[in-house]
Amino acid sequence: MTHLDVAMSESRPEKADWPESKPIRGDAGPIYAFRRGYRVKDAGRHENADQYSCFQKFLLLQGGRTFKALESVTNHSAPTLASWADTFNWQRRAAAYDKEHIS
């Protein structure tokens, strides 16, 4: 081992010291935030940006939250929206949103 190898190994931080290797602490955001409020294992994948955009529009409908109403403000059919809502727990997430923002 050369002097250069020793110097480099001494100055290089251990992997455990890298910020990327440490768990994120604190709140990851509310249940209705992007990619939150559902289990990826159950859903099979993350909600994409288009699906989340439809979910946000669903939240804004408040008292009139129906897939027929949502269909009129998005480019997706009511059965597609209902499928996404079921997969990504839109009802549960909307209830959490209402509880925080309306009450």
N, C-alpha and C positions, 0 to 999 in steps of 0.2 A: 504494500500500500504506500503510495507516495504522499508527500506533504500536502499536495493539492487535494487528494482524495480525503485525507483526514480533515482538512479545513472545510471542505464542502459538506462533509457529513455532519460536522459540528454546527454549521450555520443553517442547515436545512431544518425547518420545524418538523416535528413528528406529525403524522396524519391526524392524530387526536387533537392537535392544536389548530388545525385548519378551521376557519369559521364555517365552511360548507359541511363539515362533518358533525357539527353540533346541532342538536335538535332545535327547531324554532320554538321559542318560548312566547308566552302571551296568547292573546286571543287571535284566532285565525279569521275572525269576522263573524257576522251574524249568519244564522242558518239560511237566510234567503240570498246571501251573497253568491257570486259566481263560483261554481264548482263546490258548493257546500250544500248540506241538507239532505244528502242521499249517500248511499254506500256504492262506491264504484264496483265493488265485488257483486252486488245485487244488480246494479244497472248494466254492468258489462263494459262500460266506458264512461268517460267524463262527458258532461253536457258541453256541446260546442257553442260558439258565440251566437249563432242563429237561434238555437234552442233557448239560450239564456235571454236573448232579445225578446223572444215570444213570451217567456216567463215574466219579464219586466212589464210587458204590455198587459199580461194577465193580472199582475198586481195592480195596475192602474185602473182596471175595470171595477175594482172594489165590490160594491153591492151587486153588480150585474156580471159577475164572473161566470160566463158560460163559454163553451168552446165555439158555439155558433157566433156569439158576439166577438170573440177573439179572431175567428176566421175572417170576419169582415175588416179587421185592421192588420192582418198579416197575409202572407202569400201561401198559407198552408191550410189544408182541409181540417175540418173538425175532428175526424178520426185520427189524423196524424197528431194533432195537438193533444188529444185525449191520451194517446199512446205515450207521448213525451211526458205529459203530466203524471201519468202513472209510474213511468220509469224513474223520473227525477223528483218524485214527491212534491209536486207543486202545491197541492192542497195544504199539506203540513207546513211548508215553507211560507205560504201565503198567510196562514193562521198566525205564524210567528211574526211576520211583517205587520199584520193588523194589530196584534197585541202590543207591539213596540211603538207603532206610529199613530194608531188611532186612539188608544186608551190613554 
